[in-house]
């Protein structure tokens, strides 16, 4: 007889069982990786969709027929017509801001002074800006829609009526 070793049925069965177990683990790992990958993709899509909805929802709360007060992170406040430009920027047109004017008494003995606040139209400053701001949304703390009968809106209307004459 030949000296070639012949595998017994038991060895063959063990070998087949080992290969089947490895194959099953490999399939199980592939399924698990596929499920995890699918979950990651779904979460990314949901996150992107939520972010897009959040970014676009800002425009939905801007009352375009009214003026807005825009409060910036540096403490400045501007009034005007606010519009969403894209996910990162907004525009403000027909812009006004408040400026304090101190009126001191003519009597040098009096140390108190009255402070009057005046609404100023953007555009007459030294650098001559156009009446539009492009604003990075990251620089806006919040904005408010203004009522037509509020002091700022009324002052803007009065200013515009004075410009017509």
C-alpha positions in Angstrom: 0.0 0.0 0.0 0.9 3.5 -0.4 2.4 5.5 2.5 0.0 8.4 1.9 -1.8 9.2 5.1 -5.5 9.0 4.7 -7.7 11.3 6.8 -10.1 9.5 9.0 -13.8 10.4 8.9 -13.3 12.2 12.3 -10.5 14.4 11.0 -12.5 15.2 7.8 -15.5 16.1 9.9 -13.5 18.3 12.2 -11.9 20.1 9.3 -15.2 20.7 7.6 -16.7 21.9 10.9 -13.8 24.4 11.4 -14.2 25.7 7.9 -17.9 26.1 8.3 -17.5 27.9 11.6 -14.9 30.3 10.1 -17.3 30.9 7.2 -20.2 31.5 9.5 -18.2 34.0 11.6 -17.0 35.8 8.5 -20.7 36.1 7.3 -21.8 37.2 10.7 -19.0 39.9 10.8 -20.0 41.1 7.3 -23.7 41.3 8.3 -22.8 43.2 11.5 -20.5 45.6 9.6 -23.2 46.2 7.0 -25.8 46.9 9.7 -23.4 49.3 11.5 -22.6 51.0 8.2 -26.2 51.4 7.3 -27.0 52.9 10.7 -24.1 55.4 10.3 -25.4 56.4 6.9 -28.9 56.9 8.3 -27.7 58.9 11.2 -25.6 61.1 8.9 -28.6 61.7 6.6 -30.9 62.5 9.6 -28.2 64.9 11.0 -27.8 66.7 7.7 -31.5 66.9 7.1 -32.0 68.3 10.6 -29.2 70.8 10.2 -30.6 71.9 6.8 -34.1 72.3 8.3 -32.7 74.3 11.2 -30.7 76.6 8.9 -33.7 77.2 6.6 -36.2 77.7 9.4 -34.6 81.1 10.3 -36.1 82.5 7.2 -39.6 81.2 8.1 -39.7 83.3 11.3 -38.6 86.6 9.6 -41.6 88.8 8.9 -40.5 90.3 5.6 -43.2 92.9 5.7 -41.9 94.4 9.0 -38.5 95.6 10.3 -36.2 93.5 12.5 -33.9 94.4 15.3 -30.6 92.4 14.9 -28.5 92.0 18.0 -24.8 91.2 17.3 -22.3 89.3 19.5 -20.2 92.5 19.8 -23.1 94.4 21.4 -24.2 96.4 18.4 -27.9 96.5 17.3 -29.1 97.4 13.8 -32.6 97.8 12.5 -33.7 97.0 9.0 -35.2 94.4 6.6 -33.6 91.0 7.3 -33.4 88.2 4.8 -31.7 84.8 4.7 -29.1 84.7 2.0 -27.9 81.1 2.5 -27.1 78.6 5.3 -24.3 80.8 6.6 -25.3 84.4 5.8 -28.1 86.9 6.1 -28.6 90.3 4.6 -29.9 93.5 6.2 -31.2 96.3 4.1 -32.8 99.7 4.8 -30.5 99.9 7.8 -30.8 102.2 10.9 -29.0 102.2 14.2 -29.2 104.1 17.5 -26.8 106.9 18.4 -26.7 108.6 21.7 -26.4 112.4 21.6 -25.4 114.1 24.8 -26.8 117.6 25.4 -24.9 119.2 28.3 -26.2 122.1 30.1 -24.7 125.5 29.2 -24.2 126.2 32.9 -20.6 124.9 33.8 -21.7 124.5 37.4 -24.1 121.6 36.4 -22.4 118.2 36.0 -25.4 116.3 34.9 -26.2 115.8 31.2 -29.3 114.5 29.4 -28.7 111.7 26.9 -31.0 111.6 23.9 -31.1 108.6 21.6 -31.5 109.3 17.9 -32.2 106.8 15.1 -29.6 107.2 12.3 -29.9 106.0 8.7 -26.9 104.0 7.6 -25.0 105.5 4.6 -23.9 109.0 5.7 -20.8 107.7 7.6 -17.3 108.8 6.6 -16.6 105.5 4.8 -19.8 105.8 2.8 -21.4 102.3 3.1 -24.2 101.2 0.8 -27.5 100.4 2.5 -26.9 96.6 2.7 -25.0 94.4 5.2 -24.1 90.8 4.5 -24.0 89.2 8.0 -22.4 86.0 9.1 -25.1 84.2 11.1 -22.4 83.2 13.7 -22.2 86.9 14.7 -25.9 87.3 15.4 -27.1 86.6 18.9 -30.8 86.9 18.0 -33.2 89.1 16.0 -36.7 90.3 16.7 -39.5 91.3 14.4 -40.7 94.8 15.2 -44.3 96.0 15.5 -45.4 98.7 13.1 -46.5 100.9 16.0 -43.3 100.5 18.0 -41.0 103.5 18.5 -38.3 102.3 16.1 -40.7 101.4 13.3 -42.6 104.7 13.8 -39.3 106.7 13.7 -38.3 104.9 10.5 -41.6 105.7 8.9 -41.3 109.4 10.0 -37.8 109.5 8.6 -38.9 108.0 5.2 -41.8 110.5 5.0 -39.4 113.4 5.6 -37.2 112.1 2.7 -40.1 112.2 0.2 -40.6 116.0 0.6 
